[in-house]
Structures are given as structure tokens and as C-alpha cells.
Amino acid sequence: MNLSVVLTAVLGLAALAYHFGRRRAFAVVSGRVRDLHSLPSYYGMHTALWCGVPALIVMSLWLAFEPSIMTNLVVERLPEAMRHVPESQLNLVINDIRNAVNGTMTGNDPAIREAADYYLQLRTVSHAAMAVVLFALCAAGGSWAWKRIAPDFRARNRVEKSMSVLLILCSMVAVFTTIGIVLSVLFESLRFFQQIPLTDFLFGLEWSPQTAMRADQVGASGAFGMIPLLTGTLLVSGIAMLVAVPLGLMSALYLSEYAPSRVRTFGKPLLEVLAGIPTVVYGFFAAITVAPFLRDLGASVGLQVASESALAAGAVMGIMIIPFVSSLSDDVINAVPQAMRDGSYALGATKSETIKNVVLPAALPGIVGSVLLAISRAIGETMIVVMAAGLSAKLTANPLEAVTTVTVQIVTLLVGDQEFDSPKTLAAFALGLVLFLITLVLNIIALHVVRKYREQYE
């Protein structure tokens, strides 16, 4: 049975349970709603929750464990020659079976076809059994909740408690997701540091992760010093922030303090359109328009500008980040109470003095948050750097030369079929861990600045 049909049926049964639960609430008091502890809708919601939630939980667990169980059953049916092989070869066989199940296999191995047919049979039986179990749970849960409906039953308390639990679970998704990401990156990074010394990675001045297949080949041992990547990341991000922060902050000040309401109505949405342009379009613009312009401009004044430079990538990235600074800063500046401005004007301050001495200090925590978001966006950008700054890892502070960033190298290391036990691939996780720590430090600094100025102005 199709999973979407099963899910729709479960939700439909929950809706019916709500209807019958609400009707029974009216019936037990002969229509006198005042005799009920809760509103009839709470009784219907309580019945619907008991009808749908247990079934959805079982369905989620069933679908989570179904693939591994069916794979083990299929592997047990394989011929001895295919089953008793190294784990890596067995994984390839399982992958071929799954491709045959999905209809993407190009080979005609009879054993693989037979295993795929058996897998499809197991999946059909599993889905049918799951549908029976789910419908039984819906009927049992709905009936049990329906029978408990009585005038003194505290349905509202039960429903609100259930909603509180649901909200807590939803909020914990982000927490556990963050923990999972950090642990996965950390464990793979530890595997990398078992092969490459931590000091070589953190303080090495050369980045050449290419490793040879044999020890006698040239470049058999790669160089994994991240300093050139970190330098390129900071260089490109610094140029982007030099463009984005002044322009974004000035735009926010104009729109919030100086612009007429009609100009603000059209100006702010037009400015935010920049945030909706795909980054690959910015990359094309940087590679085709900005980079040649900077190269020709440098040649006209006697400077040698590379065709792919940090200046081109950083400038275009700064234009892309302007909405992150301007929009958030504009909202924060508008949130400053008008009474603070009026008090400044009453003391004889001009508009510019009020903005400089009252509005900006009061809005500083929010402005710091917008700048932090912009920095994080700049550090994590990949496409613009690939197309406009290049892939060469150079240890340079010259914005006119080609550089690369940490994110670009992460993508480069993980492109194609890679073995996740080689230093070349594991280096991507170590770079990701470094980016995470850099962002964490930026957050700590921002929180310190916000706390300091809140103590001063509140």
C-alpha cells in the first residue's frame, strides 16, 4: 500500500475522531455546554490525538527500522559466494540490489534480480502489515478516548499538556540536530588528526591535499596546512564586510531616519531583492563583469590584477550581504522608542547628533547581531569564491591575487567518489570543525559586546 495513502487515511481517521468526540461531548450533557469541564472542541481534540498520535509514532519507527531489517533478510537469501565476502564488497552487492529495486540497475545478474524481487515482496508485505497495525491503533486509541468523555473529564488540561510536550519536542529538534552535527564533524576530525598532526594542520603554511596511490609517486604525502585557506577566507570576508557594513548601515539609517514614507515603502523591498538573487548569479557577475573590469582598471594604472582575485569575489559578496545588514539594522533602529529621540531633540540636539549619540547606541546590540549574521554568511559563501577567486591556496594578503577559502576546499575535497578513510577526505571535516569554532568565537564576542552596552544604556 502506498505510504501517502496510509498517512492520509490516518489523518482522516483522526479528523473523524475529532468529529465524533465533539459530538459525544454534546451528547453526554444533552447539549448543555456549561455542564462540561471543557469546551466540546477540547474533547474532540483529545480523541483525535489518541487516534492519530500513537499511529504516527509507530509509523515513524516502522519506517526507520524497516530498511535494515529487510536488507538483513535479503542478504540471508543470497548465494554463499555473494554473502561470505568482505564487508566492502557486500555493501556493493547491497547497493546493486537497491538500484535494481529502484529500477536504475543496468546489469542482468540473476541473483541480484532475484534478491530485488524478494525485497519488493518484503516491502509489500511490510506496508500492508503496517497499514493494518496503524488502523488498529487508530481504532483502539480513538475508541478508548471516546469512551472516557464525561462532564467532569478535564479534556482541556490533557490537550494543553499534550501541546506543551509537542512544543518541547519541536524545540529539542534543533538542539539535537546541532549536537549531532557537532559530534559527527568532531569524530571524523579526530580520525583525521590521528593521521595528520594537529600542529601541522593548524600552523602549516602549505595546502596540497593530493595524495598518491603508491609511496614512490611524486606527492605521495600531501600537505595539510590550513593557514593559506584561513588567510584567504579572512581576506575575502574582510573585503565583503568593508563593502556590506558601511553601505548596509547607511542604507538602514537613511530608510529609517531620513527617507519619506513613500521612498521607504519602495526602497526597502527593492533593497531586499538582493538577498533573493541566487549566489551562482552573483558568481557569474563577479567572473564575467567585475573581475575583468578590475583587471583592466589595474592595468591602466600599472597594477597587475589576477583574472581571479580576492577583491572581485569580496566586492560582489559584499553587495550580496548588504540586505542582511540593512534590513535587520533598519528593524532594530525603528524599534528604538520615539521618546528617546524626542528627549534628545528637547535638549537641543540635532538630528545627526541624535542618531549618533542616542539611536545608534540604543540599537547597537541589534546592529552587532546583523553584522555577525553577515560575517557568518560571508565565511560560509562558496559559489562566488569558486567562480571569481579561484582554487589556488596562496598565503597572501594581497587582494589582487587569486586565493581560495575553507568552504571551497571542503566542496573540492568531497566532490566525486571518495574514500572516507583517507586524509584527503577527512580533511574536509577538520576544516568544517575550524569554521564551527570560528563562528562560536564570533558569537561569544558579539554576546560580550551586547551585554556590555545593554548594561550601559538600560
C-alpha positions in Angstrom: 0.0 0.0 0.0 1.3 3.5 -0.8 2.7 5.3 2.2 1.0 8.6 1.2 -2.4 6.7 1.2 -1.7 5.3 4.6 -0.7 8.7 6.0 -3.8 10.3 4.5 -6.0 7.6 6.0 -4.5 8.0 9.4 -5.1 11.8 9.3 -8.6 11.3 8.0 -9.4 8.9 10.9 -8.0 11.5 13.3 -10.4 14.1 11.8 -13.3 11.7 12.2 -12.3 11.1 15.8 -12.4 14.8 16.4 -15.9 15.0 15.0 -17.2 12.0 17.0 -15.5 13.2 20.2 -17.0 16.6 19.9 -20.5 15.2 19.2 -20.2 12.9 22.2 -19.3 15.8 24.4 -22.6 17.5 23.4 -24.5 14.2 23.9 -23.3 13.4 27.5 -24.7 16.8 28.7 -27.7 16.8 26.4 -26.4 20.0 24.7 -25.8 22.0 27.9 -22.2 23.0 27.3 -22.0 24.8 30.7 -22.1 21.4 32.4 -18.9 20.4 30.7 -15.5 21.0 32.3 -14.0 22.0 28.9 -15.3 23.2 25.6 -16.5 20.5 23.2 -13.6 21.2 20.9 -11.1 20.0 23.5 -12.9 16.7 23.9 -12.7 16.3 20.1 -9.1 17.2 20.0 -8.3 14.8 22.9 -10.0 12.0 20.9 -8.2 12.9 17.7 -4.8 13.0 19.5 -5.3 9.5 20.9 -6.4 8.3 17.4 -3.6 9.8 15.4 -0.5 10.3 17.5 0.2 6.7 18.5 -0.3 5.6 14.9 2.1 8.2 13.6 4.7 7.3 16.2 4.5 3.6 15.3 4.6 4.5 11.6 7.8 6.6 12.1 9.5 3.8 14.0 8.3 1.2 11.5 9.8 3.2 8.5 13.0 3.8 10.4 13.8 0.1 11.1 12.1 -1.4 8.0 15.1 -0.9 5.5 17.7 -2.5 7.8 15.5 -5.5 8.7 14.5 -6.2 5.1 18.2 -5.8 4.0 19.3 -8.4 6.5 16.5 -10.8 5.3 17.6 -10.3 1.7 21.2 -10.8 2.5 20.4 -14.2 4.2 18.8 -15.4 0.9 21.9 -14.5 -1.2 24.1 -17.3 -2.5 27.1 -18.3 -0.4 29.6 -16.8 -2.8 27.9 -13.4 -2.6 27.2 -13.5 1.1 30.6 -14.5 2.5 32.7 -11.7 1.1 34.4 -8.7 2.7 32.2 -6.0 4.1 33.1 -3.5 1.4 32.1 -6.0 -1.4 28.9 -6.9 0.4 28.0 -3.2 0.6 28.4 -3.0 -3.2 26.1 -6.0 -3.6 23.5 -4.4 -1.4 23.8 -1.2 -3.4 23.2 -3.1 -6.6 20.1 -4.7 -5.1 18.8 -1.3 -4.1 19.5 0.0 -7.6 17.6 -2.9 -9.0 14.7 -2.2 -6.7 14.6 1.4 -7.8 14.9 0.5 -11.5 18.3 2.1 -12.0 20.4 -1.0 -12.4 21.9 -1.7 -15.8 23.3 -5.2 -15.2 21.4 -8.5 -15.6 22.8 -10.6 -12.7 20.1 -13.3 -11.9 21.0 -13.4 -8.2 20.7 -9.6 -7.9 17.3 -9.6 -9.8 16.0 -12.4 -7.5 17.1 -10.5 -4.4 15.5 -7.4 -5.7 12.2 -9.2 -6.3 12.3 -10.7 -2.8 13.0 -7.2 -1.4 9.9 -5.8 -3.2 7.8 -8.7 -1.9 9.0 -8.0 1.7 8.3 -4.3 1.3 4.7 -5.0 0.0 4.0 -7.3 2.9 5.6 -4.8 5.4 3.5 -1.9 4.1 0.3 -4.0 4.3 1.1 -5.1 7.8 1.9 -1.6 8.8 -1.4 -0.4 7.5 -3.3 -3.0 9.4 -1.4 -2.1 12.7 -1.9 1.6 12.2 -5.6 1.3 11.5 -6.0 -0.9 14.6 -4.1 1.6 16.7 -6.3 4.4 15.4 -9.5 2.5 16.2 -8.3 1.4 19.6 -7.0 4.8 20.7 -9.9 6.7 19.3 -12.4 4.3 21.0 -10.6 4.5 24.3 -10.6 8.3 24.3 -14.2 8.4 23.1 -15.4 6.3 26.0 -13.6 8.4 28.6 -15.6 11.5 27.6 -17.7 12.7 30.6 -18.8 16.0 32.0 -16.1 16.1 34.6 -13.3 14.9 32.3 -10.5 17.5 32.1 -10.0 17.4 28.4 -8.6 20.9 28.2 -5.8 20.1 30.7 -4.9 17.0 28.8 -4.8 18.7 25.4 -2.8 21.7 26.6 -0.3 19.3 28.3 0.0 17.4 25.1 0.6 20.5 23.1 3.3 21.6 25.6 5.0 18.3 25.2 4.8 18.6 21.4 6.3 22.1 21.5 9.1 20.9 23.7 9.9 18.1 21.3 9.9 20.5 18.4 12.3 22.9 20.2 14.6 19.9 21.0 14.9 19.0 17.3 17.2 22.0 16.7 19.2 21.2 19.9 19.7 17.5 19.0 20.4 18.4 15.4 23.2 20.8 16.4 24.6 18.2 18.8 24.5 15.5 16.0 26.3 17.8 13.5 29.0 18.8 16.0 29.6 15.2 17.1 29.7 13.9 13.5 32.2 16.6 12.5 34.3 16.1 15.7 34.6 12.3 15.4 35.7 12.5 11.7 38.1 15.3 12.6 39.7 13.1 15.3 40.2 10.4 12.7 42.0 13.0 10.6 44.2 14.1 13.4 45.2 10.5 14.1 46.9 10.6 10.6 48.0 14.2 10.4 49.4 16.0 13.4 47.3 18.8 14.8 50.2 21.3 14.7 50.8 20.6 11.1 47.2 21.3 10.3 46.8 24.4 12.4 50.2 26.0 11.6 51.2 24.6 8.3 51.9 27.1 5.5 51.2 24.8 2.6 48.0 23.2 1.4 48.2 20.4 -1.1 45.8 17.6 -0.1 46.5 15.5 -3.2 47.9 12.1 -2.2 49.4 9.4 -4.5 48.3 5.8 -4.7 51.9 4.5 -4.2 54.7 5.7 -1.9 57.2 6.1 -4.8 54.9 8.6 -6.7 55.5 12.3 -6.5 53.3 13.9 -3.9 52.7 10.7 -2.0 52.3 12.7 1.2 50.1 15.7 0.9 50.5 19.0 2.8 47.6 19.9 5.0 48.4 23.3 6.5 45.3 25.3 6.8 46.9 28.8 7.2 46.6 29.6 3.4 42.9 28.7 3.5 42.2 30.6 6.6 44.0 33.6 5.3 42.0 33.5 2.0 38.8 33.2 4.0 39.5 36.2 6.2 40.7 38.2 3.2 37.6 37.7 1.1 35.3 38.0 4.1 37.0 41.2 5.2 36.6 42.8 1.8 33.0 41.8 1.8 32.4 43.3 5.2 34.1 46.5 4.2 31.5 46.8 1.4 28.5 45.4 3.2 28.6 47.0 6.7 29.0 50.7 5.7 26.6 50.5 2.8 24.1 48.4 4.7 24.2 50.5 7.8 24.0 53.8 5.9 21.1 52.4 3.9 19.3 51.4 7.1 19.9 54.9 8.6 18.5 56.6 5.6 15.4 54.4 5.3 14.6 54.6 9.0 15.5 58.2 9.8 15.6 60.4 6.7 13.6 58.7 3.9 10.0 59.8 3.3 7.4 57.1 3.9 6.8 56.7 0.2 10.5 56.2 -0.5 10.8 53.7 2.3 7.8 51.7 1.1 9.5 51.1 -2.3 13.2 51.3 -1.2 13.3 48.6 1.4 11.7 45.8 -0.7 13.9 46.7 -3.7 17.0 46.5 -1.4 15.9 43.2 -0.1 15.6 41.8 -3.6 19.4 41.4 -3.5 19.0 38.7 -0.9 16.8 36.7 -3.3 19.3 36.5 -6.1 21.0 33.1 -6.4 24.6 33.1 -5.4 25.6 31.5 -8.8 24.2 34.6 -10.5 26.5 36.7 -8.3 29.3 34.4 -9.2 28.6 34.9 -12.9 28.5 38.7 -12.4 31.8 38.6 -10.5 33.6 36.4 -13.0 32.3 38.0 -16.2 31.9 41.7 -15.3 33.7 42.7 -12.1 36.9 40.6 -12.4 37.7 41.8 -16.0 36.8 45.4 -15.0 39.2 45.3 -12.1 41.9 43.7 -14.2 41.6 46.3 -16.9 41.4 49.1 -14.3 44.6 47.8 -12.6 46.4 47.6 -15.9 45.5 51.2 -16.7 47.2 52.4 -13.5 50.2 49.9 -13.7 48.9 47.3 -11.3 48.8 43.6 -12.0 45.4 42.2 -11.1 44.8 38.5 -11.5 41.9 37.4 -13.6 40.5 35.7 -10.5 41.1 37.8 -7.4 40.0 38.1 -3.8 39.0 41.7 -4.5 36.4 40.8 -7.1 34.9 38.0 -5.1 34.9 40.1 -1.9 33.3 43.1 -3.5 30.5 41.1 -5.1 30.0 39.1 -1.9 29.7 42.4 0.0 26.9 43.5 -2.4 25.1 40.3 -1.8 25.3 40.7 2.0 24.0 44.3 2.1 20.4 43.2 2.7 21.5 41.1 5.8 22.9 44.3 7.4 20.4 46.9 6.1 17.2 45.0 6.8 18.0 43.8 10.3 19.6 47.1 11.2 16.6 49.0 9.9 14.2 46.9 12.0 16.4 47.4 15.1 16.7 51.2 14.6 12.9 51.5 14.1 12.4 49.6 17.4 14.2 52.4 19.4 11.4 54.3 21.3 10.5 57.6 19.8 10.6 59.1 23.3 14.4 58.8 23.3 14.6 60.8 20.1 12.1 63.4 21.4 14.1 63.8 24.6 17.3 64.4 22.6 15.6 67.0 20.4 14.2 68.7 23.6 17.8 69.1 24.9 18.7 70.9 21.7 20.5 68.1 19.8 20.3 68.0 16.0 19.1 65.0 14.0 22.5 63.8 13.2 23.6 64.2 16.9 20.5 62.3 18.0 21.3 59.5 15.6 25.0 59.3 16.6 24.5 59.7 20.4 21.1 58.2 21.1 19.7 56.0 18.3 22.9 54.0 17.3 24.0 53.3 20.9 20.5 52.1 21.8 20.3 49.9 18.7 23.9 48.7 18.9 23.1 45.1 20.2 20.8 44.5 17.2 23.3 46.1 14.8 26.0 43.8 16.2 23.7 40.8 15.6 23.1 41.9 12.0 26.9 42.3 11.4 27.5 38.9 13.0 25.0 37.3 10.7 26.6 39.0 7.7 30.1 37.7 8.7 28.7 34.2 9.1 27.2 34.5 5.6 30.4 35.7 4.2 32.5 33.0 5.8 30.1 30.3 4.5 29.9 31.5 0.9 31.3 29.1 -1.7 30.0 29.7 -5.2 31.2 33.3 -5.6 34.7 32.4 -4.4 34.9 29.4 -6.8 33.9 31.5 -9.8 35.7 34.7 -9.0 38.6 34.0 -6.6 39.9 30.6 -7.9 41.0 27.4 -6.2 44.7 28.1 -5.6 45.7 28.1 -1.9 48.1 31.0 -1.6 49.4 32.5 1.6 49.0 36.2 0.7 47.3 39.3 2.0 47.2 40.9 -1.5 43.6 41.3 -2.6 44.7 41.5 -6.2 45.8 37.8 -6.3 43.8 34.6 -6.6 43.0 32.9 -3.3 40.7 30.2 -2.0 38.6 29.7 1.1 37.9 27.0 3.6 34.4 26.3 2.2 35.7 26.0 -1.3 38.2 23.4 -0.3 35.6 21.4 1.7 33.5 21.2 -1.5 36.5 20.3 -3.6 37.6 17.5 -1.2 34.2 15.9 -1.2 33.4 16.0 -4.9 33.1 12.6 -6.6 33.5 9.1 -5.2 35.8 9.5 -2.2 37.1 7.0 0.4 36.2 8.3 3.9 39.4 6.8 5.5 42.0 8.9 3.6 43.4 12.1 5.0 42.3 14.0 1.8 38.6 13.4 2.6 38.8 13.6 6.3 40.5 17.0 6.0 37.1 18.4 4.9 35.7 17.6 8.4 38.7 19.2 10.1 38.1 22.3 8.1 34.4 22.2 9.0 35.3 22.0 12.7 37.6 25.0 12.4 34.7 27.0 10.8 32.4 26.0 13.6 34.9 27.2 16.2 35.4 30.5 14.4 31.7 31.1 14.3 31.4 30.1 18.0 34.1 32.7 18.9 32.3 35.4 16.9 29.1 34.6 18.8 30.9 34.9 22.2 32.4 38.2 21.2 29.1 39.5 20.0 27.4 38.4 23.2 30.1 40.2 25.2 29.6 43.4 23.2 25.8 43.2 23.6 26.0 42.6 27.3 28.4 45.5 27.9 26.3 48.1 26.0 23.0 46.8 27.5 24.4 47.4 30.9 25.3 50.9 29.9 22.0 52.0 28.2 19.3 50.2 30.1 
